[in-house]
Amino acid sequence: MAEYSKRERAELRRLAAEVYEWELRGQLELLDKSFAEWRRGRMLSSELSDAIHQFHQHEARDIWSMYQTLKDPEIVARGIALGAISDDALSAELRDKIKPLSHHFREARKGAV
């Protein structure tokens, strides 16, 4: 495991928060489509309520749980693999330290596809 300076740890925290927001935003955008359908009268209120419940019980919990389990370097590396952030968002020093982790998450993603 790489050692990180105080500045790098702060950068990792900031980037990890960006990745979390990116992933949660994606799931909320899907839920927002249900709200749009409801507003257009194409979905019953009970169906919207079910969609909200589904989001709360599954997607939101899964994301929250994952981000409580992973450490900031892992979150950032995973974010790079998912396309949430680019390698260029990292300082050169941090990019070199994260490279093996981001490679691991890219390979894991290829295997999952």
N, C-alpha and C positions, 0 to 999 in steps of 0.2 A: 504494500500500500504506500502510495506517495505521501510525502510530508508536504504540508501546505503552510505558507506564510500567513500572517494575520491578514494581509491585504488580499491574498488569494482566497482565504476562507470567506472574507466579506464578499468577494466577487462571486464565489460559489453560491453563497446564500441568496444573493440578488438574482443570479441566473436560475437557480432552482425555483425561486418564487415565480419567475417568468414562465418556466416550463409548466409548473402547476397551473397557473392561470390560463395558459394556452390550452392545456388538456381539458380543464374544467369548462372553459369557454366553449370548446367544441361540443361537449356533451350538453351544455345549456342551450346552444344553438339548435340542437336536435329537439330538445324539449320545447323551445320557442316555436318550432313548426307546429307542434300540437296546439299551442296557444293561438297561433294564427288561424289554424283550422277551426278552432272553437269560436273565435271572433267572427269568422265568416259564416258561422252556422252549420259547418260541415262536420262538427263533432259535438257530441252531447257533453254537458257539464260532467256527467258521471265518467265519461271516457277520458276527459281531461284530468279529472281527479285521479283516475287509475294511472295515467301517464306520469303525473307528478309523484304518486306513490312509488311507481316502478323506478323512477329516477332516484328518489330518495333511498330506496331500499337496495338498489343495485349499483348504478353508475356512480352516484355521489359517494357511496360507502366504499366502493372498490378503489376509486381514486384516492379518497382520504386515507384508506388503509395502506395503499401502496406508498404514498408519500410519507406516512409515518414510519414505514419500515426501511425505506431506502435512505442512504446518507446523501448529503448534497452532491458529492462528486458523482455518485451513481445517477442521481436525478439529472444532472447536467449532461452526463454521457448518454443517458437514455433520451434526453431531449434532442441531442444532436442526431441520434439514430432515427428518431421519429420525424425530424424536420422542424421541430418547434423552435430551435435556434440553430444558427450556423456556427461552424468552427470559428469564423471570423469574429463572433461575438465575444470570444475569449481572448485574454491577453496571450501573447506568444508563449510565455512561460507556463501558463495554466494549460494551454492547448497541448503542449508536449506532455504534461503530466496526465491529462485526461485521455489522450489518444488510445492507450491500451483498453481503457474501459469503454470508450465509445465504439471501438472496434468490436469488443465483446457484444455490446448491445446490437450493433448492426448485424453481426453474424447470427445472433439469437433471433433477430427479426426475420432474417432470410429463412431460417429454419422453420419459423412459425407460419410462413406464407405458403 
